[in-house]
Amino acid sequence: SFSDHSYGFRPGRNAHQAVLAAQQFVHAGRNIVVDVDLEQFFDRVDHDLLIARLSVKVTDRGVLRLVRAYLNSGTLIDGVVVDSDRGTPQGGPLSPLLANVLLDEVDKELERRGHCFVRYADDANVYVRSLKAGQRVMALLRRLYDRLRLQVNECKSAVASAFGRKFLGYGFWLSVQGEVKRWVASKALQAFKSRIRQLTPRNAGRSLSKVAEGLKGYLLGWKAYFGLSQTPRVMQRFDEWIRRRLRAIQLKQWKTGRNIYRELRKLGAVDELASAVASNSHRLWYNSAGLIHGVLTVAWADRLGLPRLY
């Protein structure tokens, strides 16, 4: 009975579908987004309001009593149970479903007014054709959320160009051909690079295969979510950057110029290349680029078990 515009925590629906729906709205010319962020949503849910909305959909009083007990169970902090009169447990399996129950009222009102929108849990974006229309929708949403005793985070919410906002880690850009395309938002890219640096320190004391194994799970998970991006060059550059970090670790582990020369020659490097790298053995990052690609190749990284993003 939930809205077709709601994608979070529902069978057969996911974040990728929400991003694709948002992209279609922007491609149709709805270039202004009403991006609403609710302040501490899961902490602010009013129990009485939630049970009242839930009772419309669920008539079994036993179930309602059980949900009420779940909401009132409190939080264990330093061994002491602290009572809670509002909010749903973050991370609790029931909380996302209860969020959909509470916010369905807003969805249905937006549907009734014919708006194009996408909601994933407490993240909602409404797509319109002008700033004036966006401001009217924002005023409407403030009223609707106020009825539910929820507060709009004014610092994070905005009526703005859809090309300057992110949604579920994605943003949109306009190609030369005039197509609206998906890209990974800058904040997500920065978080990715930061995590890769943490996973690939040069002084970790681990074998290169262990480093690659540590990267594998993170890279596969990141690719599964952000593989929807339509910026292959960005993914290709990240692949190259990660392989370069592994080359620098390999050179570090070979330690001395003599060992570097010997190992590179074993791998088929010509004498001139092996000598040049060995003579500057302390310049790890510098040596990890250039002609050494022909020795510590993409296939070398593949053999280590390193997944490719592109």
Phi, psi and chi 1 to 4 in degrees:
 res  aa     phi    psi   chi1   chi2   chi3   chi4
   1 SER       -   -2.4   64.0      -      -      -
   2 PHE   -74.2  166.6  -69.4  134.4      -      -
   3 SER   -67.4  147.5  166.8      -      -      -
   4 ASP   -67.8  -13.9  -72.2  -21.7      -      -
   5 HIS   -90.3    1.1  -62.4  -88.3      -      -
   6 SER  -100.3  125.0  168.7      -      -      -
   7 TYR  -118.8  -12.8  -68.7   87.3      -      -
   8 GLY   -84.8  131.2      -      -      -      -
   9 PHE    58.1   47.1  -52.6  102.8      -      -
  10 ARG  -134.0  142.6  -63.6  179.5   60.8 -169.2
  11 PRO   -57.7  133.9  -22.2   32.5      -      -
  12 GLY    75.9    8.4      -      -      -      -
  13 ARG  -129.5  148.8  -70.9  171.6  172.4  -97.2
  14 ASN  -153.4  177.4   55.9   46.9      -      -
  15 ALA   -65.3  -35.8      -      -      -      -
  16 HIS   -60.5  -41.8  -79.4 -179.1      -      -
  17 GLN   -63.5  -36.9  -67.4  170.9  -22.9      -
  18 ALA   -65.2  -42.7      -      -      -      -
  19 VAL   -64.4  -42.2  172.1      -      -      -
  20 LEU   -65.4  -38.1  -69.0  171.8      -      -
  21 ALA   -64.7  -42.2      -      -      -      -
  22 ALA   -62.6  -40.9      -      -      -      -
  23 GLN   -61.6  -39.8 -177.8 -176.5   15.3      -
  24 GLN   -64.5  -38.5  -71.0  176.2   -5.2      -
  25 PHE   -64.3  -41.9  -69.7  142.2      -      -
  26 VAL   -68.0  -41.4  178.4      -      -      -
  27 HIS   -63.2  -28.5 -172.5   71.0      -      -
  28 ALA   -79.0    2.1      -      -      -      -
  29 GLY   102.9    2.9      -      -      -      -
  30 ARG   -88.6   78.6  -61.8  178.1  179.7  -85.9
  31 ASN   -87.3   -3.6  -63.4  -28.1      -      -
  32 ILE  -106.0  130.0  -58.8  -62.3      -      -
  33 VAL  -114.9  136.9   61.1      -      -      -
  34 VAL   -97.5   98.8 -176.4      -      -      -
  35 ASP   -97.3  110.2 -175.1   -3.8      -      -
  36 VAL  -110.1  127.7 -179.9      -      -      -
  37 ASP  -116.3  126.2 -179.3   88.3      -      -
  38 LEU   -91.3  131.3  -65.8  176.6      -      -
  39 GLU   -74.9  119.3 -169.2  167.0  -17.0      -
  40 GLN    46.9   53.1  -62.4  178.6  -43.3      -
  41 PHE   -54.1  -55.5  170.0   72.7      -      -
  42 PHE   -66.1  -22.4  -74.3   99.0      -      -
  43 ASP   -83.2  -18.2  -66.9  -27.0      -      -
  44 ARG  -104.9   -2.6  -70.3  178.6  175.8  -87.9
  45 VAL   -60.0  125.7  169.9      -      -      -
  46 ASP   -80.6  122.3 -175.1  -78.9      -      -
  47 HIS   -62.5  -44.1  -68.4  177.0      -      -
  48 ASP   -64.1  -43.3  -67.8  -25.6      -      -
  49 LEU   -62.4  -43.0  -86.7  172.8      -      -
  50 LEU   -63.7  -45.9  176.1   55.4      -      -
  51 ILE   -64.8  -36.0  -66.9  -63.0      -      -
  52 ALA   -63.3  -43.5      -      -      -      -
  53 ARG   -68.7  -38.1  -92.4   57.7  176.1 -175.6
  54 LEU   -67.6  -35.2 -175.5   62.5      -      -
  55 SER   -66.1  -20.1   63.6      -      -      -
  56 VAL   -69.8  -33.9  174.9      -      -      -
  57 LYS   -95.8  -27.8  -62.0  177.2  180.0  -69.6
  58 VAL  -121.8  119.8  178.4      -      -      -
  59 THR   -98.4  -12.6   56.2      -      -      -
  60 ASP   -70.7  111.8 -170.9  -39.0      -      -
  61 ARG   -65.6  -30.2  -70.4 -172.9  173.1  -84.7
  62 GLY   -62.2  -41.7      -      -      -      -
  63 VAL   -64.5  -43.4  172.6      -      -      -
  64 LEU   -62.5  -39.8  -65.5  174.9      -      -
  65 ARG   -65.4  -38.8  -77.5 -163.6  -62.3  -90.5
  66 LEU   -64.6  -42.7 -174.5   60.9      -      -
  67 VAL   -65.0  -41.4  172.6      -      -      -
  68 ARG   -60.9  -41.7  172.5   70.6   82.2  168.9
  69 ALA   -64.3  -38.4      -      -      -      -
  70 TYR   -61.3  -43.9  167.9   80.9      -      -
  71 LEU   -68.9  -35.0  -66.4  172.2      -      -
  72 ASN   -91.7    4.6  -67.4  -20.8      -      -
  73 SER   -67.7  -19.2   60.7      -      -      -
  74 GLY    83.8 -177.5      -      -      -      -
  75 THR  -126.5  136.4  -54.7      -      -      -
  76 LEU   -86.8  112.5 -171.2   66.7      -      -
  77 ILE  -124.3  115.5  -59.3  176.0      -      -
  78 ASP    53.1   41.4  -64.2  -31.2      -      -
  79 GLY    81.1    1.2      -      -      -      -
  80 VAL  -116.2  131.7  178.7      -      -      -
  81 VAL   -81.8  120.6  175.9      -      -      -
  82 VAL  -101.8  122.5  178.4      -      -      -
  83 ASP   -63.8  149.6  -68.2  -24.2      -      -
  84 SER  -129.2  129.5   55.7      -      -      -
  85 ASP  -107.6   -1.1   56.1    1.1      -      -
  86 ARG  -155.3  164.8   65.5  175.7 -177.0  172.6
  87 GLY    91.1  156.0      -      -      -      -
  88 THR  -118.2  147.8   63.2      -      -      -
  89 PRO   -60.8  118.9  -21.8   33.1      -      -
  90 GLN   -68.6  132.8  -71.4 -161.4   42.2      -
  91 GLY    89.5  -10.9      -      -      -      -
  92 GLY   -70.4  142.4      -      -      -      -
  93 PRO   -65.5  -23.2   23.1  -33.0      -      -
  94 LEU   -87.8  -23.8 -171.8   58.4      -      -
  95 SER   -58.3  -44.8  -64.3      -      -      -
  96 PRO   -61.5  -37.4  -23.2   34.7      -      -
  97 LEU   -66.3  -41.4  174.0   58.6      -      -
  98 LEU   -65.3  -34.1  -65.0  177.9      -      -
  99 ALA   -62.9  -41.5      -      -      -      -
 100 ASN   -63.4  -38.9  -79.9  -23.2      -      -
 101 VAL   -61.6  -45.6  169.6      -      -      -
 102 LEU   -69.1  -42.7 -174.0   63.2      -      -
 103 LEU   -84.1   -8.1  -64.8  173.8      -      -
 104 ASP   -59.7  -31.5 -173.3   54.4      -      -
 105 GLU   -60.2  -40.8 -179.8  177.8  -45.8      -
 106 VAL   -67.9  -44.3  178.4      -      -      -
 107 ASP   -56.4  -46.2  -64.8  -15.9      -      -
 108 LYS   -65.8  -34.8  -66.5  -63.2  170.5   58.1
 109 GLU   -69.1  -39.9 -178.9   59.9   23.2      -
 110 LEU   -64.4  -40.1  -69.7  173.1      -      -
 111 GLU   -62.1  -45.1  -83.0 -172.6  -18.1      -
 112 ARG   -58.9  -33.1 -170.6 -177.5   70.4   80.1
 113 ARG   -88.8    1.0  -67.4  170.2  179.0 -104.6
 114 GLY    78.1   23.5      -      -      -      -
 115 HIS   -80.9  150.7  -73.0  -61.4      -      -
 116 CYS   -97.3  115.4  -63.3      -      -      -
 117 PHE  -148.1  165.3   68.7   98.1      -      -
 118 VAL  -137.0  132.5 -179.0      -      -      -
 119 ARG  -128.9  134.5 -176.8  175.1   66.6   79.3
 120 TYR  -129.0  105.9 -169.6   93.0      -      -
 121 ALA    56.5 -121.3      -      -      -      -
 122 ASP   -95.7    7.1   57.9  -38.7      -      -
 123 ASP   -93.9  118.5  -71.8  -31.6      -      -
 124 ALA  -130.5  132.3      -      -      -      -
 125 ASN  -125.2  128.4  -80.8    5.9      -      -
 126 VAL  -112.2  131.6 -175.5      -      -      -
 127 TYR  -108.9  125.2  -65.2   88.8      -      -
 128 VAL  -131.8  179.0  -64.2      -      -      -
 129 ARG  -102.1   -9.0  -62.7 -176.8 -174.5  -85.1
 130 SER  -148.9  158.6   69.4      -      -      -
 131 LEU   -63.2  -38.7  -79.3  172.1      -      -
 132 LYS   -62.9  -43.4 -173.0  171.4  -73.7 -172.1
 133 ALA   -63.6  -39.3      -      -      -      -
 134 GLY   -62.9  -39.4      -      -      -      -
 135 GLN   -66.5  -36.5  -71.0  161.8   -3.1      -
 136 ARG   -65.1  -42.0  -72.5 -163.6  -62.0  -92.3
 137 VAL   -65.3  -40.4  171.3      -      -      -
 138 MET   -61.3  -41.9  179.5   63.3   86.4      -
 139 ALA   -62.9  -40.4      -      -      -      -
 140 LEU   -61.9  -46.2  167.1   66.8      -      -
 141 LEU   -64.0  -37.5  -72.2  172.2      -      -
 142 ARG   -60.4  -41.5  -73.8 -165.8 -177.6   98.8
 143 ARG   -66.0  -43.4  -68.0 -164.0  -58.3  -87.6
 144 LEU   -65.4  -42.8  -66.9  174.4      -      -
 145 TYR   -70.4  -31.5  -71.6  131.1      -      -
 146 ASP   -63.9  -36.7 -171.9   57.3      -      -
 147 ARG   -61.0  -31.1  -72.0 -179.9 -162.5  168.4
 148 LEU   -91.7    7.2  -60.9  175.4      -      -
 149 ARG    59.0   36.9  -61.9  174.0 -167.7  168.4
 150 LEU  -109.3  151.0  -61.5  172.2      -      -
 151 GLN  -116.7  130.9 -172.5  171.1  -19.3      -
 152 VAL   -77.1  131.2  173.7      -      -      -
 153 ASN   -79.4  102.8 -173.2  -31.5      -      -
 154 GLU   -67.1  -26.8  -60.2  -64.7  -15.2      -
 155 CYS   -71.1  -34.1  -65.4      -      -      -
 156 LYS  -100.6  -14.5  -65.2 -176.9  178.6  179.8
 157 SER   -92.9  152.6  -57.6      -      -      -
 158 ALA  -166.7  157.6      -      -      -      -
 159 VAL  -106.6  113.5  178.1      -      -      -
 160 ALA  -155.7  176.8      -      -      -      -
 161 SER   -63.5  137.0  168.0      -      -      -
 162 ALA   -65.0  -18.4      -      -      -      -
 163 PHE   -83.6   -5.2  -63.8  107.1      -      -
 164 GLY  -113.5    6.4      -      -      -      -
 165 ARG  -118.9  158.3  -54.3  -67.6  -67.0 -177.1
 166 LYS  -111.1  153.7   63.7  179.7  178.7   66.1
 167 PHE  -142.3  117.0 -179.4   57.2      -      -
 168 LEU    55.2   37.0  -59.9  177.7      -      -
 169 GLY    87.7   -2.5      -      -      -      -
 170 TYR  -113.2  155.5  -78.5   90.2      -      -
 171 GLY  -130.8  175.2      -      -      -      -
 172 PHE  -123.2  146.8  -58.9  114.8      -      -
 173 TRP  -138.4  158.1   58.8  -75.3      -      -
 174 LEU  -104.7  119.9 -162.7   61.7      -      -
 175 SER   -75.5  169.7   71.2      -      -      -
 176 VAL   -60.0  -32.3  176.8      -      -      -
 177 GLN   -79.3   -0.8  -66.1   77.5   21.9      -
 178 GLY    85.9   13.4      -      -      -      -
 179 GLU   -89.6  141.2  -66.3 -179.3   73.4      -
 180 VAL   -84.8  122.9  176.5      -      -      -
 181 LYS  -125.5  163.2  -65.1 -163.9  171.8 -176.3
 182 ARG   -97.6  144.1  -55.1  174.4  -63.5  -86.0
 183 TRP  -143.3  160.3   65.0  -67.2      -      -
 184 VAL   -77.4  127.6 -177.0      -      -      -
 185 ALA   -60.9  150.1      -      -      -      -
 186 SER   -56.4  -41.6  -59.8      -      -      -
 187 LYS   -61.9  -39.5 -172.0  175.4 -179.8  179.3
 188 ALA   -67.7  -37.4      -      -      -      -
 189 LEU   -65.6  -41.1  -68.7  177.4      -      -
 190 GLN   -64.6  -40.6  -69.4  167.4    6.0      -
 191 ALA   -64.6  -37.8      -      -      -      -
 192 PHE   -62.4  -49.5  172.5   79.0      -      -
 193 LYS   -63.1  -39.2  -67.4 -170.9   74.7  171.1
 194 SER   -62.4  -42.1  177.0      -      -      -
 195 ARG   -68.0  -39.0 -176.7   59.6 -179.4  150.5
 196 ILE   -63.4  -40.7  -66.7  -60.7      -      -
 197 ARG   -61.3  -39.0  -71.4 -169.9  179.2   99.3
 198 GLN   -65.4  -35.1  -68.7  173.4    4.0      -
 199 LEU   -82.8  -12.1  -66.9  170.8      -      -
 200 THR  -127.5   53.9   55.7      -      -      -
 201 PRO   -72.9  151.0   29.1  -34.6      -      -
 202 ARG   -83.5  -13.0  -66.2  179.1 -162.3  166.0
 203 ASN  -116.5   34.9  -61.5  -48.3      -      -
 204 ALA   -80.1  -19.0      -      -      -      -
 205 GLY    72.6   23.2      -      -      -      -
 206 ARG  -113.7  152.2  -66.2 -179.0  -62.0  160.8
 207 SER   -66.1  159.3   67.6      -      -      -
 208 LEU   -63.5  -34.9 -155.9   59.1      -      -
 209 SER   -65.5  -34.4   59.2      -      -      -
 210 LYS   -69.1  -37.9  -73.1  -68.3 -175.3 -176.8
 211 VAL   -62.1  -46.0  174.2      -      -      -
 212 ALA   -63.3  -37.2      -      -      -      -
 213 GLU   -65.5  -38.7 -175.3  179.5  -23.5      -
 214 GLY   -66.0  -32.0      -      -      -      -
 215 LEU   -74.8  -30.6  -77.5  168.3      -      -
 216 LYS   -56.8  -52.1 -175.0  175.6 -179.0  179.0
 217 GLY   -60.7  -43.6      -      -      -      -
 218 TYR   -65.9  -44.6  178.6   72.0      -      -
 219 LEU   -64.9  -41.3  -71.4  175.9      -      -
 220 LEU   -65.5  -41.0  -71.1  176.0      -      -
 221 GLY   -66.2  -42.5      -      -      -      -
 222 TRP   -64.6  -42.6 -163.0   88.3      -      -
 223 LYS   -65.8  -37.6 -178.1  179.7  179.4  179.2
 224 ALA   -61.4  -35.3      -      -      -      -
 225 TYR   -88.3  -47.2 -174.3   76.3      -      -
 226 PHE   -94.2    6.0  -72.9  109.1      -      -
 227 GLY   -66.6  -10.5      -      -      -      -
 228 LEU   -74.4  -10.3 -163.1   65.4      -      -
 229 SER   -61.2  147.2  167.3      -      -      -
 230 GLN  -110.7   38.8  -66.2  173.7  -65.7      -
 231 THR  -125.7   74.2   52.0      -      -      -
 232 PRO   -60.5  -31.7   18.9  -31.0      -      -
 233 ARG   -64.7  -36.4  -71.0 -177.2 -176.4  177.6
 234 VAL   -63.6  -45.4  172.5      -      -      -
 235 MET   -63.5  -39.5  -63.8  -59.9 -173.8      -
 236 GLN   -64.0  -41.3 -171.6  175.3    4.7      -
 237 ARG   -65.5  -36.6  -75.3 -161.0  -62.3  -91.0
 238 PHE   -65.9  -41.1  -87.5  134.9      -      -
 239 ASP   -56.2  -47.8  -89.0  -19.7      -      -
 240 GLU   -63.5  -40.6  -66.2  167.3   -4.2      -
 241 TRP   -66.1  -41.2  175.5   67.5      -      -
 242 ILE   -66.3  -42.4  -65.9  168.2      -      -
 243 ARG   -64.0  -36.3  -73.8 -166.1  -67.7  -92.9
 244 ARG   -64.2  -38.8 -174.4  176.4  179.5 -177.1
 245 ARG   -62.9  -38.5  -68.6 -170.1   66.8   84.0
 246 LEU   -67.2  -37.6  -70.3 -174.2      -      -
 247 ARG   -62.9  -40.9  -68.0 -172.6 -169.5  100.8
 248 ALA   -63.6  -39.2      -      -      -      -
 249 ILE   -64.4  -42.0  -66.8  171.4      -      -
 250 GLN   -61.1  -45.0 -179.7   66.8   90.1      -
 251 LEU   -62.9  -39.0  -67.8  172.2      -      -
 252 LYS   -62.0  -40.4  173.1   75.2  173.4  179.6
 253 GLN   -72.9  -25.4  -68.1 -178.7   -9.6      -
 254 TRP   -74.5  -18.1  -76.6  -21.6      -      -
 255 LYS    68.2  -79.8  -64.3 -178.0  178.9  178.5
 256 THR   -91.0  158.6   66.4      -      -      -
 257 GLY   -59.5  -36.9      -      -      -      -
 258 ARG   -63.2  -45.1 -179.4  178.4  -64.3  179.2
 259 ASN   -65.2  -40.6  -75.1  -17.1      -      -
 260 ILE   -60.4  -45.6  -70.3  173.3      -      -
 261 TYR   -60.0  -47.8  176.6   83.9      -      -
 262 ARG   -63.5  -45.5 -176.1  179.5   65.0 -112.0
 263 GLU   -67.9  -38.8  -65.0  -61.6  -29.2      -
 264 LEU   -65.6  -38.7  -72.6  177.0      -      -
 265 ARG   -65.0  -38.4  -70.4  -71.1  -76.2  163.4
 266 LYS   -60.4  -35.0  -80.4 -177.3 -174.7  177.6
 267 LEU   -83.8    2.2  -69.2  169.7      -      -
 268 GLY   101.5    8.5      -      -      -      -
 269 ALA   -69.6  144.1      -      -      -      -
 270 VAL   -70.5  158.5  -61.8      -      -      -
 271 ASP   -58.0  -40.0 -179.4   76.2      -      -
 272 GLU   -62.2  -44.2 -176.5  179.9    1.3      -
 273 LEU   -67.4  -47.6  171.4   61.1      -      -
 274 ALA   -60.1  -40.0      -      -      -      -
 275 SER   -67.6  -41.7  -62.3      -      -      -
 276 ALA   -63.9  -42.8      -      -      -      -
 277 VAL   -69.2  -42.4  175.0      -      -      -
 278 ALA   -65.6  -34.1      -      -      -      -
 279 SER   -72.1  -18.0   63.5      -      -      -
 280 ASN  -120.9   47.4  -70.7  -68.4      -      -
 281 SER   -62.3  -21.1   58.0      -      -      -
 282 HIS   -81.7  -13.5   61.2  -73.4      -      -
 283 ARG   -94.1   71.9  -57.9 -178.6   67.2 -175.9
 284 LEU   -63.7  -49.5  -59.9  175.6      -      -
 285 TRP   -67.7  -38.9 -170.7 -115.2      -      -
 286 TYR   -63.0  -44.5  174.2   81.6      -      -
 287 ASN   -73.0  -18.5  -76.3  -28.7      -      -
 288 SER   -77.6   -2.5   62.5      -      -      -
 289 ALA  -115.7  174.5      -      -      -      -
 290 GLY    84.9 -141.8      -      -      -      -
 291 LEU   -67.2  -16.6  -66.2  175.7      -      -
 292 ILE   -64.2  -16.5 -160.5  171.7      -      -
 293 HIS   -58.4  -29.8  -71.1 -175.4      -      -
 294 GLY   -74.6   -9.7      -      -      -      -
 295 VAL  -110.3  -57.6 -177.4      -      -      -
 296 LEU   -90.5   79.3  -56.9 -178.7      -      -
 297 THR   -85.9 -179.3   61.6      -      -      -
 298 VAL   -62.0  -39.7  175.0      -      -      -
 299 ALA   -62.9  -34.9      -      -      -      -
 300 TRP   -61.2  -44.4  163.4   79.9      -      -
 301 ALA   -66.5  -36.9      -      -      -      -
 302 ASP   -61.8  -41.3  -70.5  -16.9      -      -
 303 ARG   -65.2  -28.4  -71.6 -166.2  -64.8  -86.8
 304 LEU   -72.0  -14.1  -72.6  171.4      -      -
 305 GLY    93.6   17.1      -      -      -      -
 306 LEU   -79.3  120.7 -176.4   73.6      -      -
 307 PRO   -69.4  152.3  -12.5   27.0      -      -
 308 ARG   -97.8  142.1  -59.6 -171.0 -163.1 -179.1
 309 LEU   -83.0  -24.8  -64.0  176.1      -      -
 310 TYR  -134.8      -  174.8   71.0      -      -
